[in-house]
């Protein structure tokens, strides 16, 4: 059966099942991932993910999957954070949602014990549906670190990009998505960040996606900024499609993407993940209709939630996924 002209996808994360938290073991983790995959299948999502549960450390469940999962195994980075490191990180006020650096760079950043292909293999065969792989962008990772080695944020970010590039080269997912939730509030860095982004993205063998949002911590946006300020950066990217937050922010800036080079297709957020209220299928359909009216059917290839579902109750996340598909089908009259 041919896929619809506009496809549905998730962004990545899913609420950790309570029974996994109570029984953190590898068999329980595999079962949890199967539940997450099957839930998306039953909702009718076209491109599903493992809910980022493959990042879940059964030995250290408190580990942050978006940051620590990538930083801790890298070579050249120490997890021993001193009081002076904490004071420096706090004084720089880099991240409103994080008071402790993810690590301290003490030498050249290398792969270390990182093994993303192993984690992809752990869940790639658990579903027959098209499944994507996701990873955090090098810029966001670099901003969580105290640098005692490079003295140059650009070189640090590029070396992290090289690590990620090597890792994703061996992952055969049809779509691999890079996630960035910090740059949106720091557009001044966008003048150079396209270089490490493209370096990492060009290791991808399949379709290349980039998710950009304004953060989601405690159900709150973290970054303040405007899409228009990132347009020069976006036009320098070697990426197949973007995955963008809109539902929470509104669609007033949608027209800015008429300036985006046409070879980059768009994913538009139509589900608000910072609100427990579940949208109606008609609301989803209207949001899609508006996006198509502003940008044209040929540009809108994906619809999705604004960001991951990890902060929501599972029952809410499940219903929001279902209504995402129902709204798309209503718009396309399927």
Backbone bond lengths (Angstrom), bond angles and torsions (degrees), N, CA, C in turn:
res aa  C-N    CA-C-N  psi(-1)  N-CA   C-N-CA  omega(-1)  CA-C   N-CA-C  phi
1 X - - - 1.461 - - 1.525 109.59 -
2 X 1.322 116.66 132.63 1.461 121.03 -179.09 1.522 110.40 -68.70
3 X 1.337 115.50 143.26 1.457 120.17 178.21 1.526 110.12 -74.44
4 X 1.331 117.58 150.50 1.465 120.47 176.83 1.525 111.21 -61.18
5 X 1.322 115.73 159.22 1.463 120.69 -179.33 1.523 111.71 -63.69
6 X 1.321 116.86 -33.19 1.465 122.14 173.27 1.524 107.30 -113.08
7 X 1.324 115.89 122.04 1.461 120.20 -176.40 1.532 111.08 -101.11
8 X 1.316 114.82 157.18 1.464 121.40 178.52 1.521 109.99 -104.31
9 X 1.315 114.83 147.38 1.456 120.68 176.43 1.519 108.75 -150.89
10 X 1.309 115.72 161.58 1.457 120.83 168.34 1.524 106.98 -94.27
11 X 1.326 116.57 169.44 1.459 119.76 177.37 1.525 110.59 -90.57
12 X 1.325 116.41 -36.07 1.459 117.68 177.84 1.509 113.60 167.55
13 X 1.327 117.13 -78.22 1.460 120.54 -167.42 1.527 112.95 -74.34
14 X 1.332 113.49 157.38 1.463 123.51 179.20 1.524 106.61 -139.90
15 X 1.345 117.89 149.10 1.472 119.70 179.59 1.530 111.58 -57.49
16 X 1.315 116.29 135.05 1.466 120.37 179.14 1.523 109.11 -69.17
17 X 1.327 118.81 121.95 1.467 120.16 178.25 1.525 110.95 -56.97
18 X 1.320 116.22 137.79 1.465 120.40 -175.72 1.519 111.73 -60.53
19 X 1.329 116.21 -34.24 1.462 118.54 -178.43 1.525 112.49 -70.23
20 X 1.336 117.62 -23.60 1.464 119.67 174.09 1.527 109.87 -72.43
21 X 1.325 116.25 -40.64 1.464 119.84 178.18 1.523 111.62 -62.09
22 X 1.334 116.09 -34.65 1.466 119.93 -179.09 1.520 112.44 -80.83
23 X 1.331 116.68 -21.81 1.460 120.77 -178.86 1.524 109.30 -136.28
24 X 1.332 116.98 69.02 1.466 119.90 -176.05 1.529 112.09 -75.19
25 X 1.311 115.27 97.93 1.462 121.20 178.83 1.519 108.37 -141.30
26 X 1.308 116.95 162.37 1.458 120.08 -178.98 1.528 112.26 -63.12
27 X 1.346 119.81 -44.32 1.473 118.44 176.34 1.531 112.64 -61.15
28 X 1.339 116.83 -39.22 1.465 119.82 178.85 1.526 110.67 -66.83
29 X 1.327 116.55 -35.95 1.463 120.38 178.13 1.527 110.48 -64.87
30 X 1.312 116.90 -43.38 1.467 120.24 177.71 1.523 110.56 -60.84
31 X 1.326 116.44 -43.14 1.465 120.26 178.46 1.526 110.95 -62.35
32 X 1.334 116.19 -41.21 1.466 120.30 -179.05 1.526 110.73 -64.00
33 X 1.320 116.91 -42.19 1.466 120.00 178.75 1.524 110.42 -63.30
34 X 1.328 116.89 -39.53 1.463 119.82 178.14 1.527 111.01 -63.12
35 X 1.327 116.67 -38.69 1.463 120.61 177.26 1.525 110.55 -62.82
36 X 1.326 116.41 -45.03 1.462 121.08 -179.11 1.531 110.59 -62.90
37 X 1.315 116.53 -45.39 1.461 120.52 179.38 1.529 111.22 -62.43
38 X 1.326 116.14 -45.11 1.466 119.96 -178.36 1.523 111.24 -66.31
39 X 1.322 117.37 -36.48 1.464 120.86 178.12 1.520 110.56 -60.63
40 X 1.325 116.50 -42.28 1.465 120.18 178.31 1.528 111.36 -67.91
41 X 1.321 116.04 -40.15 1.464 119.54 177.38 1.524 111.07 -59.03
42 X 1.327 116.21 -46.84 1.464 120.63 -178.32 1.525 111.89 -64.91
43 X 1.334 116.18 -29.87 1.468 119.76 177.09 1.524 111.29 -73.68
44 X 1.328 116.95 -18.45 1.458 121.03 179.91 1.514 114.24 91.95
45 X 1.338 117.76 16.19 1.467 121.51 179.72 1.534 109.33 -64.26
46 X 1.327 116.72 134.84 1.464 120.93 -177.26 1.526 113.02 -76.22
47 X 1.333 116.90 -39.08 1.465 121.54 -179.31 1.521 107.75 -125.42
48 X 1.321 116.32 113.46 1.460 120.80 -172.55 1.527 110.93 -107.37
49 X 1.328 115.51 169.92 1.464 120.91 177.97 1.526 109.45 -137.76
50 X 1.311 115.34 172.77 1.467 120.67 178.75 1.522 111.95 -81.56
51 X 1.335 117.26 7.91 1.457 120.46 -176.43 1.516 112.31 70.24
52 X 1.347 115.29 14.47 1.469 123.17 -175.43 1.524 111.92 61.45
53 X 1.319 116.53 20.46 1.462 119.69 179.48 1.521 112.39 -75.55
54 X 1.331 117.74 -18.21 1.467 118.44 175.66 1.529 110.64 -65.94
55 X 1.329 116.97 -14.88 1.469 121.29 175.91 1.533 111.74 -84.39
56 X 1.308 116.82 -8.33 1.464 121.30 -175.72 1.526 109.74 -70.41
57 X 1.308 116.17 124.02 1.465 122.26 -179.47 1.522 108.47 -93.68
58 X 1.324 116.59 107.97 1.466 119.85 -176.46 1.526 111.75 -66.56
59 X 1.332 117.12 -20.59 1.468 120.34 177.84 1.524 112.08 -86.37
60 X 1.339 115.63 -26.66 1.467 121.04 179.90 1.529 108.60 -137.11
61 X 1.331 117.02 76.22 1.469 120.72 -175.36 1.524 114.26 -60.97
62 X 1.330 116.91 -18.69 1.461 119.81 -178.18 1.528 112.62 -77.80
63 X 1.319 117.94 -8.69 1.463 122.04 -176.55 1.524 111.23 -61.83
64 X 1.325 115.69 137.92 1.459 121.37 178.28 1.527 109.66 -77.61
65 X 1.319 116.20 118.44 1.456 120.18 -174.86 1.514 114.44 -71.47
66 X 1.320 117.89 -26.27 1.465 119.44 -177.51 1.521 112.18 -81.10
67 X 1.329 116.84 -28.16 1.460 120.61 -175.72 1.527 111.68 -116.15
68 X 1.323 116.70 -64.00 1.463 120.98 -172.26 1.523 112.99 -60.71
69 X 1.313 116.77 -35.19 1.466 121.28 179.24 1.525 111.21 -55.72
70 X 1.319 117.05 -35.03 1.461 121.53 -178.86 1.533 112.14 -90.18
71 X 1.322 116.92 -38.11 1.461 120.56 -174.16 1.525 112.66 -75.64
72 X 1.317 117.68 -44.94 1.464 120.63 -170.64 1.525 114.60 -58.87
73 X 1.336 119.82 -39.00 1.467 117.69 -179.66 1.523 115.05 -81.22
74 X 1.329 118.83 -9.74 1.463 120.61 -176.94 1.524 111.44 -68.01
75 X 1.325 115.16 143.84 1.447 120.37 173.97 1.517 110.87 -77.23
76 X 1.331 116.57 150.76 1.455 121.29 178.74 1.512 114.34 87.55
77 X 1.337 117.11 -2.33 1.463 121.38 -178.08 1.526 109.09 -122.15
78 X 1.317 116.17 126.33 1.462 121.62 179.35 1.525 109.86 -97.54
79 X 1.322 115.71 141.06 1.468 120.33 176.45 1.525 111.80 -90.64
80 X 1.335 116.36 -2.35 1.466 120.64 178.05 1.524 108.83 -80.46
81 X 1.320 116.11 108.67 1.463 122.05 -175.96 1.528 108.78 -108.72
82 X 1.320 116.59 121.08 1.462 121.33 -178.35 1.533 110.93 -86.36
83 X 1.324 115.07 171.66 1.456 119.73 177.48 1.527 110.85 -62.06
84 X 1.325 116.71 -39.23 1.468 119.30 179.21 1.529 111.13 -66.33
85 X 1.341 116.64 -33.52 1.464 120.04 175.68 1.528 110.45 -63.38
86 X 1.317 115.62 -43.44 1.464 120.19 178.92 1.524 111.00 -62.54
87 X 1.323 115.84 -42.23 1.461 119.87 -179.95 1.527 111.21 -65.33
88 X 1.330 116.40 -40.35 1.463 119.67 178.80 1.520 110.93 -64.69
89 X 1.317 116.42 -45.09 1.464 120.72 -178.89 1.525 110.40 -61.92
90 X 1.337 115.66 -41.57 1.469 119.97 179.55 1.523 111.24 -66.50
91 X 1.326 116.91 -38.95 1.466 120.14 -177.63 1.521 112.06 -68.00
92 X 1.332 116.40 -29.54 1.465 119.99 -179.48 1.524 112.22 -80.03
93 X 1.334 116.66 -16.06 1.466 122.46 175.91 1.524 111.93 47.75
94 X 1.305 115.22 50.42 1.464 119.59 -176.94 1.521 112.80 -74.26
95 X 1.332 115.78 -43.44 1.459 119.91 -172.28 1.516 110.27 -133.52
96 X 1.323 116.13 118.44 1.449 120.19 -178.12 1.512 113.84 -66.68
97 X 1.330 117.00 -21.57 1.460 120.12 -176.23 1.522 112.72 -97.42
98 X 1.334 117.56 -3.08 1.462 119.68 -175.42 1.523 109.33 -133.49
99 X 1.331 116.71 123.62 1.461 120.79 -178.08 1.522 112.01 -100.26
100 X 1.324 117.12 -10.56 1.462 120.71 -178.24 1.521 109.93 -125.45
101 X 1.331 117.82 134.61 1.465 119.23 177.11 1.522 110.88 -65.29
102 X 1.323 115.40 153.40 1.462 119.87 179.31 1.520 111.84 -74.49
103 X 1.325 116.32 -18.63 1.457 120.23 -179.84 1.513 110.56 175.60
104 X 1.326 114.61 177.99 1.460 121.80 179.84 1.525 108.05 -122.52
105 X 1.322 116.27 123.18 1.464 120.90 179.87 1.522 108.38 -78.54
106 X 1.339 115.45 116.74 1.463 120.65 -177.67 1.525 112.77 -114.34
107 X 1.331 116.81 -8.80 1.455 120.84 -179.65 1.514 109.96 -160.69
108 X 1.320 115.48 -171.90 1.463 120.34 179.45 1.526 109.90 -61.12
109 X 1.319 116.91 128.88 1.462 121.16 -178.93 1.524 109.61 -74.16
110 X 1.333 115.48 129.98 1.462 121.53 -179.04 1.526 109.14 -138.19
111 X 1.330 115.87 176.91 1.463 120.37 -176.82 1.524 112.98 -63.67
112 X 1.321 116.98 -34.50 1.456 118.81 -177.79 1.518 111.15 60.03
113 X 1.324 116.49 -128.53 1.471 120.63 179.58 1.526 112.58 -100.70
114 X 1.328 117.73 9.92 1.466 120.09 178.54 1.521 110.26 -59.21
115 X 1.336 116.10 138.56 1.462 120.16 -179.79 1.528 109.39 -148.76
116 X 1.317 116.29 73.03 1.463 120.60 178.81 1.529 112.58 -65.08
117 X 1.347 119.57 -37.03 1.467 118.70 177.46 1.529 112.86 -59.27
118 X 1.332 117.38 -36.32 1.469 120.33 176.82 1.519 110.62 -61.96
119 X 1.323 116.97 -42.98 1.459 120.29 -178.12 1.525 111.10 -70.16
120 X 1.324 117.43 -33.20 1.466 120.87 173.54 1.529 110.25 -63.21
121 X 1.313 116.71 -44.83 1.467 119.92 -179.87 1.524 111.60 -63.90
122 X 1.328 116.93 -27.41 1.463 121.13 -178.72 1.523 111.51 -61.47
123 X 1.350 116.90 -32.90 1.469 117.67 -176.25 1.525 114.83 -121.06
124 X 1.331 118.86 -6.85 1.463 119.83 -173.31 1.527 113.00 -62.76
125 X 1.310 118.07 -28.38 1.454 120.74 -178.10 1.517 114.68 -95.03
126 X 1.330 117.02 7.78 1.463 120.08 -175.86 1.524 112.80 -88.06
127 X 1.314 117.40 -1.73 1.460 121.26 177.59 1.520 109.18 -148.30
128 X 1.321 115.93 149.78 1.459 120.74 175.05 1.528 111.93 -92.29
129 X 1.327 116.54 -4.85 1.461 120.51 178.40 1.526 110.36 -79.76
130 X 1.320 116.05 161.15 1.461 120.32 177.19 1.526 108.89 -65.97
131 X 1.319 115.72 125.33 1.462 121.79 -173.36 1.520 109.80 -124.12
132 X 1.324 115.97 136.37 1.461 119.72 179.72 1.525 110.76 -104.13
133 X 1.324 114.51 165.60 1.458 122.19 174.77 1.523 107.55 -119.65
134 X 1.336 116.79 142.91 1.463 120.51 -178.19 1.525 110.79 -126.79
135 X 1.325 115.47 151.91 1.465 120.57 174.96 1.521 109.52 -150.24
136 X 1.323 115.68 155.96 1.464 121.27 -177.58 1.526 110.50 -81.02
137 X 1.321 115.74 141.54 1.461 121.97 -176.11 1.531 111.71 -68.85
138 X 1.333 116.82 151.96 1.474 120.39 -177.25 1.524 114.10 -64.31
139 X 1.325 117.66 -31.09 1.469 119.13 -179.87 1.521 110.99 -66.02
140 X 1.315 117.00 -48.55 1.460 119.89 -179.53 1.528 110.80 -60.72
141 X 1.325 116.48 -39.83 1.462 120.06 178.97 1.529 110.87 -64.62
142 X 1.315 117.02 -43.48 1.470 119.74 -177.19 1.521 111.82 -64.60
143 X 1.331 117.01 -31.89 1.466 119.91 -177.62 1.525 112.59 -74.40
144 X 1.329 117.70 -10.46 1.468 120.27 178.06 1.524 112.17 -90.68
145 X 1.333 117.46 -0.31 1.460 121.38 -171.14 1.528 112.83 -107.48
146 X 1.324 115.37 150.88 1.458 122.33 165.07 1.529 106.76 -92.40
147 X 1.321 117.07 125.66 1.467 121.33 -175.14 1.528 110.49 -102.18
148 X 1.334 116.09 112.07 1.463 121.79 175.99 1.532 111.40 -108.09
149 X 1.324 117.11 7.69 1.468 119.87 -173.42 1.525 113.16 -121.66
150 X 1.318 117.95 -53.41 1.466 121.07 -171.09 1.527 113.19 -80.81
151 X 1.314 115.82 -46.64 1.458 119.07 -171.90 1.513 112.23 67.00
152 X 1.321 116.20 21.65 1.465 121.58 -175.53 1.527 107.70 -153.29
153 X 1.324 116.88 104.93 1.459 120.81 -175.87 1.526 111.46 -62.75
154 X 1.320 117.02 -31.08 1.465 119.69 -179.38 1.522 111.12 -67.01
155 X 1.331 116.84 -44.80 1.460 119.46 -179.03 1.521 110.93 -69.79
156 X 1.322 116.41 -38.57 1.467 119.62 176.37 1.521 110.16 -59.82
157 X 1.318 116.97 -46.06 1.462 120.87 -179.56 1.525 111.23 -64.08
158 X 1.329 116.86 -39.72 1.463 119.95 179.14 1.526 111.61 -66.11
159 X 1.316 117.68 -38.18 1.465 119.29 179.35 1.529 111.40 -69.74
160 X 1.321 116.99 -33.96 1.467 119.34 173.18 1.526 109.54 -65.99
161 X 1.333 116.50 -39.43 1.463 120.58 177.13 1.526 111.17 -60.50
162 X 1.322 116.87 -38.14 1.464 120.59 178.62 1.529 111.06 -64.88
163 X 1.319 116.55 -40.22 1.468 120.35 176.06 1.527 110.10 -60.13
164 X 1.321 116.50 -47.87 1.462 120.90 -178.44 1.527 111.12 -65.75
165 X 1.311 116.83 -39.08 1.467 121.20 178.51 1.532 110.64 -58.76
166 X 1.323 116.23 -46.54 1.465 120.13 179.87 1.526 111.14 -61.72
167 X 1.312 115.98 -37.56 1.458 120.48 -177.81 1.530 111.89 -68.94
168 X 1.326 116.98 -48.46 1.470 119.40 -173.61 1.525 112.28 -74.76
169 X 1.320 117.71 -16.27 1.463 120.28 178.10 1.525 112.06 -58.80
170 X 1.322 116.62 -27.09 1.464 120.93 -176.27 1.524 113.00 -100.08
171 X 1.318 117.10 11.04 1.467 121.06 -179.55 1.522 108.73 -105.40
172 X 1.326 116.73 122.50 1.463 120.75 -172.99 1.526 113.51 -100.01
173 X 1.324 117.20 27.86 1.464 120.07 174.71 1.528 109.48 -64.88
174 X 1.327 116.69 144.54 1.468 119.76 -178.99 1.521 111.67 -67.58
175 X 1.337 116.85 -28.67 1.463 122.38 175.90 1.526 107.91 -132.73
176 X 1.323 116.32 129.89 1.462 121.29 173.33 1.523 107.38 -122.16
177 X 1.311 115.06 129.36 1.464 121.25 -173.92 1.523 110.95 -116.32
178 X 1.315 115.71 131.03 1.458 122.51 174.34 1.529 108.66 -99.18
179 X 1.334 116.86 137.18 1.466 121.97 -173.64 1.524 111.37 -113.92
180 X 1.327 116.03 131.11 1.464 121.73 179.50 1.528 109.78 -137.29
181 X 1.347 115.86 121.45 1.463 120.41 -177.88 1.524 112.15 -125.59
182 X 1.328 117.47 15.01 1.467 120.33 -179.09 1.528 112.10 -115.64
183 X 1.298 117.17 -35.68 1.464 121.48 -175.75 1.522 112.26 -61.98
184 X 1.318 117.65 -29.81 1.463 121.08 -177.46 1.524 112.70 -59.25
185 X 1.315 116.90 -25.07 1.457 120.71 177.80 1.512 113.63 -101.87
186 X 1.336 117.05 5.43 1.467 121.79 -176.62 1.523 109.39 -139.49
187 X 1.326 114.73 58.44 1.465 121.17 -173.51 1.526 112.80 -61.55
188 X 1.327 117.61 -21.02 1.469 119.73 -179.99 1.525 111.57 -62.37
189 X 1.331 116.53 -28.05 1.462 119.85 179.16 1.526 112.42 -80.94
190 X 1.322 116.66 -10.85 1.464 120.19 -176.72 1.524 112.44 -65.66
191 X 1.333 117.41 -16.87 1.463 119.62 -178.76 1.527 112.26 -67.54
192 X 1.339 117.28 -18.38 1.467 119.47 179.21 1.530 113.94 -125.67
193 X 1.321 117.66 -15.15 1.467 120.50 -173.27 1.530 112.63 -68.07
194 X 1.333 117.59 -21.48 1.467 118.47 178.70 1.530 111.87 -60.02
195 X 1.326 117.77 -27.82 1.467 119.94 -177.79 1.532 112.08 -67.69
196 X 1.335 120.08 -53.80 1.467 118.27 175.76 1.526 113.06 -65.79
197 X 1.324 117.19 -32.06 1.467 118.93 177.55 1.527 110.35 -61.97
198 X 1.322 116.56 -50.07 1.460 119.82 -179.45 1.526 111.35 -63.68
199 X 1.321 116.28 -35.22 1.463 119.47 179.29 1.529 110.30 -61.70
200 X 1.320 116.96 -45.07 1.465 120.38 178.61 1.527 111.09 -69.58
201 X 1.320 116.79 -44.56 1.465 120.84 -177.53 1.522 112.14 -62.58
202 X 1.313 117.45 -33.28 1.459 119.99 -176.61 1.524 113.44 -74.47
203 X 1.327 116.63 -2.43 1.458 119.29 170.46 1.517 112.58 -82.85
204 X 1.319 116.66 -11.11 1.466 121.73 -176.26 1.524 110.12 -78.65
205 X 1.329 115.71 132.39 1.461 120.91 -179.49 1.526 112.20 -87.16
206 X 1.320 117.58 -29.02 1.458 121.41 -178.02 1.517 111.78 -96.77
207 X 1.335 115.86 -149.62 1.458 120.69 178.75 1.521 109.57 -73.08
208 X 1.333 115.67 135.84 1.462 121.83 -176.00 1.522 110.06 -102.63
209 X 1.333 115.59 124.73 1.464 120.63 -179.93 1.521 109.63 -124.54
210 X 1.324 115.63 149.98 1.460 121.82 174.35 1.518 108.68 -129.28
211 X 1.331 115.45 122.84 1.461 121.08 174.84 1.520 109.14 -97.75
212 X 1.330 115.43 127.91 1.460 122.50 175.82 1.519 108.77 -124.53
213 X 1.327 115.92 130.18 1.460 119.56 175.97 1.521 108.54 -144.65
214 X 1.312 115.70 -178.60 1.458 121.31 -176.80 1.526 111.73 -106.88
215 X 1.334 114.89 25.19 1.451 120.81 175.54 1.517 112.64 87.96
216 X 1.321 114.70 154.20 1.461 121.01 177.33 1.521 107.65 -149.57
217 X 1.307 115.29 98.74 1.461 119.96 179.26 1.519 108.08 -135.33
218 X 1.318 115.88 117.77 1.456 119.50 -176.33 1.515 112.30 63.49
219 X 1.349 115.75 27.71 1.452 119.63 -179.21 1.514 113.82 74.91
220 X 1.333 116.71 16.86 1.460 120.88 -177.71 1.531 110.60 -120.12
221 X 1.329 115.83 147.11 1.461 120.21 170.53 1.522 108.67 -72.56
222 X 1.322 116.53 143.05 1.460 121.80 -177.51 1.523 111.38 -104.01
223 X 1.318 116.29 -39.39 1.459 121.17 -174.19 1.529 111.70 -97.15
224 X 1.327 114.73 151.08 1.457 121.62 173.56 1.523 108.12 -121.27
225 X 1.304 115.70 125.56 1.455 119.26 -178.62 1.513 110.53 -179.60
226 X 1.333 115.05 -175.61 1.458 121.32 -176.95 1.523 109.56 -133.86
227 X 1.326 115.22 143.66 1.461 120.01 179.83 1.524 111.47 -60.93
228 X 1.312 117.54 -35.16 1.467 120.14 -176.71 1.524 111.85 -60.05
229 X 1.335 116.64 -30.88 1.463 119.96 -178.96 1.526 112.05 -71.37
230 X 1.314 116.97 -17.72 1.463 121.12 -178.92 1.525 112.98 -100.22
231 X 1.324 117.53 -1.10 1.463 119.37 -174.40 1.532 113.22 -61.90
232 X 1.339 120.47 -42.53 1.474 118.50 176.27 1.529 112.13 -59.11
233 X 1.323 116.26 -39.59 1.469 121.42 177.19 1.527 110.78 -62.89
234 X 1.320 116.87 -47.38 1.463 120.95 -177.48 1.524 111.40 -61.42
235 X 1.312 116.76 -36.13 1.464 120.32 -179.18 1.525 113.30 -73.47
236 X 1.319 117.19 -8.78 1.469 120.85 176.27 1.527 112.65 -98.20
237 X 1.326 116.42 0.55 1.457 119.94 -175.18 1.522 112.41 -83.95
238 X 1.317 115.17 144.06 1.462 122.36 172.33 1.524 107.07 -100.46
239 X 1.326 115.22 81.27 1.461 121.31 -173.04 1.522 108.62 -141.60
240 X 1.328 116.36 151.43 1.464 120.23 -178.21 1.525 112.64 -87.86
241 X 1.328 116.81 -41.15 1.463 117.67 175.75 1.524 111.52 -149.41
242 X 1.321 114.39 152.85 1.455 122.90 177.72 1.524 109.53 -102.76
243 X 1.318 115.58 151.49 1.465 123.01 179.71 1.523 105.89 -125.66
244 X 1.337 117.39 105.00 1.459 121.70 -163.03 1.525 113.39 -120.02
245 X 1.325 115.21 144.24 1.467 121.99 176.31 1.527 110.29 -80.31
246 X 1.336 115.69 126.34 1.463 120.54 176.04 1.525 113.52 -139.60
247 X 1.323 117.92 -36.57 1.466 119.97 -170.45 1.526 111.92 -57.36
248 X 1.325 116.98 -42.76 1.462 120.51 -178.99 1.527 111.90 -71.89
249 X 1.332 116.26 -39.30 1.460 121.89 -174.73 1.522 112.94 -83.11
250 X 1.319 116.83 -20.97 1.453 120.38 -172.24 1.521 110.33 92.96
251 X 1.321 115.79 174.88 1.463 121.09 -169.63 1.530 113.46 -113.14
252 X 1.333 116.24 18.37 1.461 119.43 -178.11 1.528 112.72 -63.61
253 X 1.326 116.87 -27.78 1.467 120.22 -178.28 1.525 113.37 -92.92
254 X 1.298 117.03 2.62 1.463 119.93 -175.50 1.528 111.88 -56.45
255 X 1.323 116.67 -37.19 1.468 120.23 -176.76 1.525 112.43 -63.52
256 X 1.338 117.41 -22.21 1.463 120.03 179.52 1.527 111.53 -59.05
257 X 1.325 116.15 -26.73 1.463 119.81 -175.87 1.524 112.93 -79.63
258 X 1.324 117.04 0.10 1.459 119.69 167.80 1.526 110.74 -66.86
259 X 1.346 116.36 -18.14 1.467 121.32 178.74 1.525 112.14 -88.49
260 X 1.315 117.17 -2.95 1.463 120.79 -179.79 1.525 110.09 -78.16
261 X 1.324 116.73 139.96 1.462 119.50 -179.55 1.529 109.80 -58.90
262 X 1.324 117.42 138.35 1.466 121.62 -168.12 1.520 115.06 -65.84
263 X 1.327 118.05 -21.10 1.466 118.68 -178.78 1.526 112.78 -72.45
264 X 1.327 117.44 -15.51 1.464 120.42 175.68 1.526 108.51 -91.03
265 X 1.317 116.19 118.37 1.458 120.89 178.84 1.527 109.50 -87.25
266 X 1.317 115.22 162.20 1.459 119.81 -172.22 1.522 112.85 -114.84
267 X 1.319 113.44 140.34 1.450 121.93 165.25 1.518 107.09 -110.31
268 X 1.317 116.79 129.84 1.463 121.80 -174.70 1.527 109.50 -114.61
269 X 1.327 115.46 127.01 1.456 120.28 176.61 1.517 111.07 -70.56
270 X 1.327 116.52 122.96 1.467 121.08 -179.52 1.524 111.86 -124.50
271 X 1.333 116.76 2.22 1.464 122.11 178.34 1.524 108.12 -124.40
272 X 1.322 116.45 125.25 1.464 122.67 -179.21 1.527 109.15 -84.43
273 X 1.322 116.38 115.03 1.467 119.48 -178.15 1.531 111.89 -91.65
274 X 1.320 117.25 0.54 1.464 120.86 178.18 1.530 111.23 -100.21
275 X 1.312 116.87 12.93 1.465 122.73 -178.67 1.525 108.39 -136.67
276 X 1.332 116.77 129.81 1.461 120.50 179.63 1.522 113.18 -73.41
277 X 1.322 117.10 -16.47 1.466 118.89 178.94 1.526 109.63 -68.95
278 X 1.314 115.88 131.15 1.460 121.02 -179.52 1.527 109.33 -87.76
279 X 1.314 115.87 126.06 1.456 121.02 179.51 1.529 110.75 -64.16
280 X 1.311 116.73 155.46 1.461 120.80 172.67 1.523 108.96 -82.82
281 X 1.315 116.23 159.40 1.465 118.94 177.84 1.526 110.92 -63.93
282 X 1.329 116.93 -30.16 1.464 119.82 178.68 1.529 111.19 -69.45
283 X 1.331 116.54 -35.68 1.467 119.84 176.09 1.523 110.29 -63.25
284 X 1.326 116.14 -44.46 1.469 120.34 178.16 1.522 109.89 -61.08
285 X 1.321 116.67 -45.18 1.469 120.84 -179.01 1.526 110.92 -61.30
286 X 1.336 117.43 -40.59 1.469 120.39 179.42 1.524 111.21 -65.72
287 X 1.312 116.72 -38.36 1.461 119.78 178.91 1.529 110.98 -65.34
288 X 1.307 116.51 -39.61 1.466 119.89 176.67 1.525 109.99 -65.69
289 X 1.316 115.86 -44.81 1.469 120.31 -179.98 1.524 111.04 -58.15
290 X 1.319 116.46 -42.16 1.460 120.71 179.30 1.528 110.99 -63.61
291 X 1.332 116.60 -43.91 1.464 120.30 -179.63 1.523 111.12 -63.32
292 X 1.317 116.35 -41.74 1.464 120.63 179.26 1.525 110.69 -66.35
293 X 1.315 116.62 -38.01 1.466 120.85 179.64 1.528 110.79 -64.20
294 X 1.328 116.59 -38.36 1.463 120.82 -177.24 1.527 112.07 -79.29
295 X 1.331 116.67 -40.55 1.463 120.23 -170.37 1.525 114.69 -112.69
296 X 1.319 117.11 -16.90 1.458 119.49 -179.56 1.518 112.10 96.23
297 X 1.307 115.16 144.87 1.463 121.47 -178.05 1.523 111.80 -61.05
298 X 1.323 116.27 -30.73 1.464 119.60 -175.76 1.525 112.49 -70.48
299 X 1.336 118.09 -17.65 1.466 120.81 -179.15 1.523 112.71 -93.14
300 X 1.328 116.85 -32.56 1.468 120.93 -174.67 1.525 108.97 -87.87
301 X 1.311 116.41 105.02 1.461 120.82 -177.85 1.527 112.97 -110.97
302 X 1.332 116.66 -17.52 1.463 120.32 -178.67 1.524 109.53 -137.89
303 X 1.325 115.33 146.47 1.464 121.01 165.11 1.522 107.13 -127.44
304 X 1.329 115.51 153.08 1.459 119.43 -169.61 1.524 109.65 -167.96
305 X 1.318 118.03 172.78 1.467 120.18 169.67 1.528 109.69 -68.27
306 X 1.322 116.79 163.48 1.461 120.83 178.10 1.521 112.14 -62.10
307 X 1.316 116.56 -36.76 1.461 121.67 -175.95 1.528 107.48 -156.17
308 X 1.329 116.41 -164.39 1.452 120.21 179.66 1.522 112.33 -74.54
309 X 1.329 115.35 163.60 1.464 122.09 -174.90 1.527 113.80 -94.16
310 X 1.317 118.94 7.21 1.464 120.50 -165.85 1.521 114.68 -60.36
311 X 1.338 118.69 -24.63 1.461 120.88 -177.76 1.527 113.18 -87.39
312 X 1.322 117.88 -7.09 1.462 121.32 -174.89 1.530 111.91 -95.56
313 X 1.331 117.68 156.02 1.466 119.82 168.42 1.530 109.30 -62.37
314 X 1.312 116.46 148.15 1.464 119.67 -178.01 1.526 111.77 -58.62
315 X 1.323 117.01 -40.14 1.466 119.63 -177.51 1.524 111.19 -62.02
316 X 1.331 116.71 -35.92 1.463 120.88 178.71 1.528 110.08 -72.19
317 X 1.323 116.35 -45.33 1.465 120.20 179.17 1.528 110.69 -58.87
318 X 1.327 116.43 -42.81 1.466 120.35 -178.50 1.525 111.10 -62.95
319 X 1.322 116.20 -42.36 1.464 119.06 -178.87 1.529 111.39 -70.68
320 X 1.322 116.79 -35.65 1.460 119.64 178.10 1.533 110.93 -65.70
321 X 1.320 117.45 -35.67 1.465 119.54 176.21 1.526 110.79 -65.94
322 X 1.321 115.90 -42.53 1.463 119.51 -179.28 1.525 111.45 -63.32
323 X 1.337 116.42 -42.72 1.464 119.28 -177.20 1.527 111.20 -73.38
324 X 1.318 117.40 -24.19 1.467 120.58 173.76 1.525 110.00 -58.80
325 X 1.322 115.35 -46.63 1.468 120.40 179.53 1.526 110.64 -69.59
326 X 1.322 116.78 -42.85 1.464 120.34 -179.74 1.529 111.40 -61.23
327 X 1.328 116.32 -40.31 1.459 120.24 179.37 1.514 111.99 -67.37
328 X 1.331 116.33 -41.22 1.470 119.78 176.55 1.526 110.61 -61.19
329 X 1.330 115.97 -45.00 1.461 120.09 -178.89 1.526 111.28 -65.16
330 X 1.329 116.14 -35.42 1.469 119.91 176.63 1.525 110.41 -63.56
331 X 1.330 116.42 -44.99 1.464 120.15 179.97 1.528 111.40 -62.82
332 X 1.329 116.76 -43.18 1.465 120.56 -177.45 1.521 112.65 -85.05
333 X 1.347 116.15 -3.02 1.462 121.43 -179.52 1.525 110.84 58.21
334 X 1.340 115.07 46.89 1.470 120.39 -179.86 1.527 110.83 -88.55
